[in-house]
Amino acid sequence: MELNEEKSYVPDQAVTDFRNVVSMMADLNEAFDMSTLVARLSKNIVDSAKQVNAKRIEIETIPAGVSELDVARVTHLTVYETEGPEFDGISYECVMPDGETIRCGITIMSLYPEDIQIQKAKWLCEMVCLYVSRAKLGSGFIDMMNRDTDTGLPNMQTFLDFGEKLFGEFKITDYCVVALNINNFKFVNQTVPFDVGTSVLIKYAHKLSGMIKEGEIVTRFGGDNFNVLLKKKNLENFLSEIKKVPVDIKDGNLRVHFELSCYAGIYMIETRTAIQTAVERASDAKNNAKKYPHHPFVYYNEEMGEKQHYSNQVRAKFGKAIDMHEFVAYYQPKVNIKTKKIIGMEALVRWETDGEVIRPDRFVGILEDSSSIIELDRSMLRQVCRDIKRWESMGIDVPCVSVNLSRRNLTTENIADEIAAVLDEYHVDHSKVEIEVTETVDNAEFNFLADFIGRMKQHGIKVSIDDFGTGYSSLNLLKSLNADVLKIDRSFIDLKEFTEQDELLVKSIIDLAKAYNMEVITEGVETEEQIAFLDRCGCENVQGYFFDMPLSKVEVTEIIRKGYYDKDIKY
């Protein structure tokens, strides 16, 4: 009877308490290394160890595929030990999902341990193994949550936590932040299959990780962007290494080699700056580095900070400015230098706010970095349509008005149909509006542009290539683009004097454009010398301050009502 009672023994309070401790591990908010684990265990099993008359409790962790004889890879820890003789041993083990074995052994001091003592020792072994396995699973889970899923690098939150720790320890001023972006990584993705491109990115990330020293950290900041928290003393060597990073990939029969370069922004942390602020400043410097390919590494300065602050203000105010109709169309006439007649106008946006008229060079570039420019383009098109209808209601013969369209719009599905729909909504004749698109600088963008021009022709809406000469600058593209109007960039005429070579180049562009039935207009014309030069080259249509600056709707109304300029041109 007594024996049966012992076999059905219910664990006493000490073991129950220990099981409660184990259940706490269900909340995996804390990752334990083994030393921390031992300390935590030691606090909770002393009473249980005494109840089973234990001399020593030990834990072994054996990685999958490793022999117990491999001392270098088997972790052996003593969790509990007290003085006394050693007689009998009890052990328990469990196998983790990754194949690692966790074993707990208890040595008992009793010469002839009772059955109940043995049973309680077994429970205690089981509980210790369960505790260790949960701690390891929690640690692995948290480690996974702290890493980038593609590259295996620490993720951004881990990076920030590391920086905050340095800040709290007053060590942050020993460091700098490097924010870098791989140059033209889309070329990699266009050259090899997507999964191979991912392998290239992973290998690059691992090489970056191999460049940093102890006490430093690198993280992927989305796409092909990386942030590095680096000790200042190691910066020069690190920058030297990232100038060219060779990456070789073998995938079946495919063998590829890339020499990956990058541009980077650097912020030297001089004061106890919060890590988030340091990252933002390095990113500001990186954005500046992108603009200067011959100077790929740019250090942050206060001027950049001021520019970034201004950019943030523009973005913050944009929504309200659109709602309040603060973005207004100004119109600059296009003039035939032979007849002085106005042959068209370009709508140019101005931001009227707080009694100030802000030029587009102070905000358009900022908005082009986001989808806000698309909303602004839509707003300007609608405003131009309304103005055309007002002028027509006044009996004015309105010349064709060109409206700028950011290249960001070209990837918008059915953008040509949307433009035609807006004109139809306002009952504007399609011949009265011309869409200006800046010359493209990218193969993919060129394809979008060519498709856009073709669709606009179907709607009977002209398209002009703006700023020709600043992008591909290839005369062969004139035929491929099949646009209606070519606008020659002002850089071709913004010269102190004109040489025969200058005249030959510009004349060649004009003759070829005309051969493809394109109208030609030169922008930025300000002097009689420039007009004389263009006349010799065969360009009759110009736009620029020589005739007029961009005018408000009220000011331009009387100009287009008249239809021409009285200005004499002596050349």
Buried (B, 14 or more C-beta within 10 A) or exposed (E): EEEEEEEEEEBEEBBEBBBEBBEEBEEBEEBBEBEEBBEBBBEBBBEBBEBBBBBBBBBBBBBEEBEEEEEEEBEEBEBBEEEBEEBBEBBBBBEBEEEBBBBBBBBBBBEEBEEBBBBBBBBBBBBBBBBBBBBBBBBBEBEEEBBBEEBBBBBBEBBBBBBBEBBEEEEBBEBBBBBBBBBEBBBBBEEBEEEBBBBBBBBBBBBBBEBBEEBBBBBBBEEBBBBBBBBBEBBEEBBEBBEEBEBEBEEEEEEBEBEBBBBBBBBBBEEEBBBEEBBBBBBBBBBBBBEEEEEBBBBBEEEBBEBBEEBEEBBEBBEEBBEEEBBBBBBBBBBBBEEBBBBBBBBBBBBBBEEEEBEBEEBBEBBBEEEBBBBBBBBBBBBBBBBBBEBBEEEBEBBBBBBBBBBBBBEBEEBBEEBBEBBEEBEBEBEBBBBBBBBBEBEEBBEBBBEBBEBBBEBEBBBBBBBBBEBBEEBEBBEBBBBBBBBBBBEBBEEEEBEEEBBEBBBEBBEBBBEEEBBBBBBBBBBEBBBBBBBEBBBBBBBBEBBBEBBBBEEBBEBBEEBBBEEEBEE
